[in-house]
């Protein structure tokens, strides 16, 4: 979808599907720097051989999303700020007690 090409920030709330929409992939969202996902049924953001340009990622109230730190860092190489809250299946993240991680 052409209209999403220029998108720099996306705040997705309560997305009802387990799979991401077809337009929510790194190649179609080249300018996306901020991605916020709150609530919903989404299970994955990792797409093999696709790298996000996202620098700020906030994940909240996602009980089904499943990934570990290595997968995330490989898919989000430009990340410098991560916030996760109430995402029990996101594992091995070096976040502080508030769920924050900042690139050193």
C-alpha positions in Angstrom: 0.0 0.0 0.0 1.6 3.2 -1.3 0.1 5.5 1.4 2.1 3.8 4.2 5.5 4.4 2.5 6.0 7.7 4.2 4.8 6.6 7.6 7.3 7.5 10.4 5.3 6.5 13.5 2.7 3.8 13.9 0.6 3.2 17.0 -1.3 0.0 16.6 -3.9 -0.7 19.3 -5.8 -3.9 20.0 -5.0 -5.6 16.7 -7.4 -8.6 16.6 -5.4 -11.0 14.3 -2.6 -13.3 15.3 -0.6 -12.6 12.1 0.5 -9.1 11.2 -1.3 -7.3 8.4 0.3 -7.7 5.0 1.4 -4.0 5.0 3.1 -4.3 8.4 6.5 -5.5 7.0 9.8 -3.7 7.0 10.1 -3.4 3.2 6.9 -1.5 2.9 7.5 0.8 5.9 11.0 2.1 5.0 10.7 5.3 6.9 9.1 3.9 10.0 11.1 5.0 13.1 8.6 4.6 15.9 6.4 1.5 16.4 4.0 1.2 19.3 1.9 -1.9 19.7 -0.6 -2.1 22.6 -2.9 -5.0 23.2 -4.4 -7.4 20.8 -3.6 -10.9 19.5 -0.5 -10.3 17.4 2.0 -13.2 17.8 5.1 -12.2 15.8 7.0 -9.2 14.4 10.0 -11.1 13.3 10.2 -11.8 9.5 13.2 -13.7 8.3 15.7 -11.7 6.2 13.8 -8.5 6.8 15.3 -5.7 8.8 13.2 -3.0 10.4 14.4 0.6 10.4 12.5 1.2 13.7 14.5 3.0 16.4 11.9 3.2 19.1 9.8 0.1 19.9 7.0 0.0 22.6 5.2 -3.3 23.2 2.5 -3.3 25.8 -0.2 -5.8 26.9 0.7 -8.4 24.3 0.1 -11.8 25.9 0.6 -13.7 22.7 3.7 -12.1 21.1 6.6 -14.5 21.3 10.3 -13.6 20.7 13.6 -13.5 22.4 16.3 -10.8 22.6 18.5 -12.3 19.9 15.6 -12.5 17.4 14.6 -8.9 18.1 18.1 -7.5 17.8 18.6 -9.2 14.5 15.3 -7.9 13.1 15.6 -4.4 14.6 19.3 -3.5 14.1 18.7 0.3 14.4 16.8 0.0 17.8 18.0 2.3 20.5 14.9 2.4 22.8 12.7 -0.5 23.8 9.8 -0.5 26.2 8.0 -3.7 27.1 5.2 -4.1 29.6 3.0 -7.1 30.3 4.4 -9.2 27.5 5.1 -12.5 29.2 6.4 -14.5 26.2 9.1 -11.9 25.3 12.1 -13.5 26.9 15.8 -12.8 27.7 15.4 -9.0 27.3 18.0 -7.0 29.2 15.4 -4.5 30.3 15.4 -2.7 33.7 12.7 -3.2 36.3 10.5 -0.8 34.4 10.7 -2.8 31.2 13.0 -0.2 29.5 16.2 -0.9 27.5 18.3 1.9 26.0 21.2 1.2 23.6 24.4 1.8 25.5 
